[in-house]
Structure formats: C-alpha cells, structure tokens
Amino acid sequence: MKIVTFGEIMLRLAPPEFQRFTQTHSLEATYGGGEANVAVSLANYGEEVDFATRLPKNDLGDACVNTLRGLGVGTRFIVRGGERIGIYFLETGAAQRASKVIYDRAGSSFATIQPGSIDWKSVFTGADWFHWTGITPAVSQGAAEVCREAILAARELGVTVSTDLNYRAKLWKWGKTAGEVMSDLVGMCDVALGNEEDAEKVFGIKAPESDVTSGKVEADHYRYVCEQLAGRFPSLKTISITLRGSLSASHNTWSGVLWRNGEFFSAPTYDIIPIIDRVGGGDSFMGGLIYGLRKYPADPQKALNFATAAACLKHSISGDFNAVAVAEVETLMAGDASGRVSR
C-alpha cells in the first residue's frame, strides 16, 4: 500500500556558503516544501509514495516534477495550472546569527488552487496513509478547502491521516486564524506531530516550565502537551513532539517524544555540531516516524528512535531533502555516531 502527501513544493533560492542576502551575487536553486520533503524521505526508505500538488505548466514546473520523479516520488497526481511556482529565499545562519526565510508565494499555482481540482478518490486508490501539514491551510482559503476535501476523502476510504502542525506566522494572512482552521482539520486525524512550540502557537497548549530559547527542553514536560492534545482531539491515537535545544545556529541538541494511547516514550538526545542545514529537520522526523510506525507497528519506541535518528542525520545534509537510507539511520540508532568512513 502506498502513502500520499499533499502540499506546496517551492523553488528554494539560497546564498552559498553561509553568505547573507546583502552579500551574495548568486543564489543556489533547489526545491523543497514540508510534504514534498516527507515524500522524498519515504521514497528513500523504499516506500511507494505519491505527492499531490499544483504547479504551473512551464519549464520551472517541469523541472520540479522531474526532480521529484528522479528521487522516486510519484508525480501522476500533480495537477498543472496557475501562473507561477512559489519561492522561498533562505539565508543560512551560523554561530549566534539566526537563519532567515523570506516567502514569495502569494498568487502561486498552489495558493490559487480551488476545491474540485484534484480527484481524491483516484489519488487514494491503493493508499493506506495520507499526510498533510499546517503549512497547507495557511497558504490560502482555497488550499485549506482542498486540504479538507482530501482529509474527508481519506477518512471515507479508511486511510490513516497524519499531520504536522507546522505553525508559520508569516503565512496565516487570508482571514482566519490557525486555531480556527486547524481545530477542524486536526480533529479528523489519527497521528499528529509538532515541535516544541506548535501546540502553543496553534492551540494555546504550552509545556509547563519550558523555555525553548534557553537551549534546554525537558522531554517529560511535553507529556502534558500530548495529553492535552489527545483530550481535545479524541481521534488522535499517536502524538509526537520534536525537541530542539538551540544553543546556537550551528549547535543544537535534538530529541523527541511520543504518546500512544496513554503510553509515553522518549528518544535519545543527539548533540549536533556543526549544523550544515537544519531546514527540513522536522519533515525528516515525520518521514522517519511514518516509516517507523508502519515498519514497527508494535514498537512505538523503535519508531520514535528511527524518526529521531533520521532527523539528526538531516542536519548534515544541504537542501530540504533528507538524502539518507534506512541502513544509515539504523547505524545511528544502534549507537554509532562516530562518522567513520564506511568502506
């Protein structure tokens, strides 16, 4: 059975070698976006996965489709139309200088998508898992309505539905708040992921005694967040939260927790230094979690550990996509973090 993800994939433009926007004379062009990043991870792990989106019918749209196809992601449910591909500009931070993101996605092909654009029953034929993120309904009212269409179709067909809350303050501009829209959509999901702050920003649920800017995040404090989410959304059977301790832009700690039907699990903590590229870290965790929950359905701890290790490795890889294989993740899970040459 296959996995389906749905969202906007964008052209990513970034100055090379940690340069600032005001310094650079060139921009490196790649592609990325939350749900596409998850799809690529799953394809790397050998899963059958289709990515649904809307792209313009031009050379940039073709290049984006070819990139996904070359990475093993199914593209037959990418509809074509609209005027332009969404863009995001990334300035990668280092040491005590934070990274910056500038969005240029208003009026994109995806932002102008409308209900009825995608035949969801055809998309979900042969599927048993559907994933979306909170970025999608933030983009536009049309994208939110199409996302709701997809969730309803998935539920009707008995497909497991997962979400990453992924709060983006810069995107919620079309008239409704994240809490208003996401309450309805998350209430129809089986699995949810968030970072240390997503539940607070979207639903007002804050971990007690937590301060993410201090560089210290205590795993057990997030049991409360999971329990509150489960109480508010009874359909959620599995809830996971990534735990990033930001000591600087180049040095983070990384871990995660998982709640399943009342049981609570914590992953090992990784010390990541130096960070090559942290963008897509949460998506890498989600891709690893979906793979782990499907591969080890009776072992939530192992599923969580796989997700955490996969996302740890992503920090060593430039670009949005997590270019790692199952064997590499399992090596780190087993405790080998030496980085020794494999030959």
Long-range contacts (C-beta under 8 A, 24 or more apart in sequence): 1-48, 1-126, 1-127, 1-128, 1-129, 2-47, 2-48, 2-49, 2-50, 2-74, 2-126, 2-127, 2-128, 2-129, 3-39, 3-42, 3-47, 3-48, 3-49, 3-50, 3-127, 3-128, 3-129, 3-130, 3-131, 3-290, 4-49, 4-50, 4-51, 4-52, 4-77, 4-123, 4-124, 4-127, 4-129, 4-130, 4-131, 4-154, 4-159, 5-35, 5-36, 5-38, 5-39, 5-49, 5-50, 5-51, 5-52, 5-130, 5-131, 5-132, 6-35, 6-51, 6-52, 6-53, 6-130, 6-131, 6-132, 6-136, 6-146, 6-147, 6-150, 7-33, 7-34, 7-35, 7-36, 7-53, 7-110, 7-132, 7-133, 7-135, 7-136, 8-33, 8-35, 8-53, 8-86, 8-105, 8-108, 8-110, 8-111, 8-135, 8-136, 8-139, 8-143, 9-33, 9-35, 9-36, 9-51, 9-53, 9-55, 9-64, 9-68, 9-86, 10-85, 10-86, 10-87, 10-88, 10-105, 10-108, 11-60, 11-64, 11-85, 11-86, 11-87, 11-88, 12-87, 12-88, 12-89, 12-90, 12-319, 12-320, 13-87, 13-88, 13-89, 13-90, 14-89, 14-90, 14-91, 14-92, 15-91, 15-92, 18-92, 18-93, 18-94, 19-91, 20-91, 21-89, 21-91, 21-100, 21-102, 27-89, 30-319, 30-320, 31-64, 31-67, 31-68, 31-320, 32-88, 32-279, 32-280, 32-319, 32-320, 32-321, 33-86, 33-135, 33-320, 34-133, 34-135, 34-136, 34-164, 34-166, 34-282, 34-283, 35-131, 35-132, 35-133, 35-135, 35-136, 35-283, 36-68, 36-73, 36-320, 37-280, 37-283, 37-284, 37-287, 37-320, 37-321, 37-322, 38-131, 38-164, 38-283, 38-286, 38-287, 38-290, 39-68, 39-73, 39-287, 40-68, 40-71, 40-72, 40-73, 40-287, 40-321, 40-322, 41-283, 41-284, 41-286, 41-287, 41-288, 41-291, 41-310, 41-321, 41-322, 42-287, 42-290, 42-291, 43-71, 43-72, 43-73, 44-71, 44-72, 44-322, 44-323, 44-324, 44-325, 44-326, 45-287, 45-291, 45-325, 45-326, 46-326, 47-291, 47-294, 48-74, 49-73, 49-74, 50-74, 50-75, 50-76, 50-77, 50-123, 50-127, 51-75, 51-77, 51-78, 52-77, 52-78, 52-79, 52-118, 52-123, 52-150, 53-78, 53-79, 53-110, 54-78, 54-79, 54-80, 54-81, 54-82, 54-109, 54-110, 54-112, 54-113, 54-117, 55-79, 55-80, 55-82, 55-85, 55-109, 55-110, 56-80, 56-81, 56-82, 56-83, 56-84, 56-85, 56-109, 57-81, 60-85, 61-85, 61-109, 71-321, 77-118, 77-122, 77-123, 79-117, 79-118, 80-109, 81-109, 81-117, 82-108, 82-109, 82-110, 82-112, 82-113, 83-107, 83-108, 83-109, 83-112, 84-108, 84-109, 85-109, 86-110, 86-111, 90-279, 92-277, 93-249, 93-250, 94-249, 94-250, 95-248, 95-249, 95-250, 96-248, 96-249, 97-249, 98-249, 99-249, 99-278, 99-279, 101-170, 103-170, 103-171, 105-139, 108-139, 110-139, 110-143, 111-139, 111-140, 111-142, 111-143, 112-140, 112-142, 113-140, 113-142, 113-143, 113-146, 114-142, 114-145, 114-146, 115-142, 115-145, 115-146, 115-149, 116-149, 117-146, 118-146, 118-149, 118-150, 120-149, 120-150, 120-153, 120-154, 121-153, 121-157, 123-150, 123-153, 124-153, 124-154, 124-157, 124-159, 127-154, 127-157, 127-159, 128-158, 128-159, 128-160, 129-159, 129-160, 129-161, 129-162, 129-290, 129-294, 130-154, 130-159, 130-160, 130-161, 130-162, 131-161, 131-162, 131-163, 131-164, 131-286, 131-290, 132-161, 132-162, 132-163, 132-185, 133-163, 133-164, 133-165, 133-166, 133-286, 134-163, 134-164, 134-165, 134-166, 134-167, 134-168, 134-178, 134-182, 134-198, 134-202, 135-166, 135-168, 135-171, 137-181, 137-182, 137-185, 138-168, 138-171, 138-172, 138-178, 138-181, 139-171, 139-174, 140-174, 141-174, 141-175, 141-176, 144-174, 144-176, 144-181, 144-185, 147-185, 148-184, 148-185, 151-185, 151-188, 151-189, 152-188, 155-188, 160-190, 160-191, 161-188, 161-189, 161-190, 161-191, 162-189, 162-190, 162-191, 162-192, 162-193, 162-286, 162-290, 163-189, 163-191, 163-192, 163-193, 164-192, 164-193, 164-194, 164-282, 164-283, 164-286, 165-192, 165-193, 165-194, 165-195, 165-198, 165-199, 165-202, 166-194, 166-198, 166-282, 167-197, 167-198, 167-201, 167-202, 169-201, 178-202, 179-203, 179-204, 186-233, 186-236, 187-233, 187-235, 188-235, 189-233, 189-235, 189-236, 190-235, 190-236, 190-237, 190-238, 191-236, 191-237, 191-238, 191-239, 191-240, 191-289, 191-290, 191-293, 192-229, 192-233, 192-236, 192-238, 192-239, 192-240, 193-239, 193-240, 193-241, 193-242, 193-282, 193-285, 193-286, 193-289, 194-225, 194-240, 194-241, 194-242, 195-241, 195-242, 195-244, 195-282, 196-222, 196-241, 196-242, 196-243, 196-244, 199-225, 199-228, 199-229, 199-241, 203-229, 203-232, 205-229, 205-232, 212-244, 212-245, 212-246, 213-246, 215-245, 215-246, 215-247, 215-253, 216-245, 217-243, 217-244, 217-245, 217-253, 217-255, 219-243, 219-255, 219-257, 219-266, 220-266, 222-257, 223-257, 223-259, 223-264, 226-257, 226-259, 226-264, 227-259, 230-259, 237-261, 238-293, 238-300, 240-285, 240-289, 240-304, 240-307, 242-281, 242-282, 242-285, 242-308, 242-311, 243-269, 244-281, 249-275, 250-274, 250-275, 251-275, 252-278, 252-315, 254-281, 254-308, 254-311, 254-312, 254-315, 255-308, 256-285, 256-304, 256-307, 256-308, 256-311, 257-304, 258-289, 258-300, 258-301, 258-303, 258-304, 260-300, 263-300, 265-300, 265-301, 265-304, 266-304, 267-304, 267-305, 267-307, 267-308, 268-305, 268-308, 270-308, 270-309, 270-312, 270-337, 272-312, 272-315, 275-315, 276-315, 276-316, 276-317, 276-318, 277-314, 277-315, 277-317, 277-318, 277-319, 278-314, 278-315, 279-320, 280-314, 280-319, 280-320, 280-321, 280-322, 281-311, 281-314, 281-315, 282-311, 283-320, 283-322, 284-310, 284-311, 284-313, 284-314, 284-322, 285-310, 285-311, 287-322, 288-329, 291-326, 305-333, 306-330, 306-333, 309-333
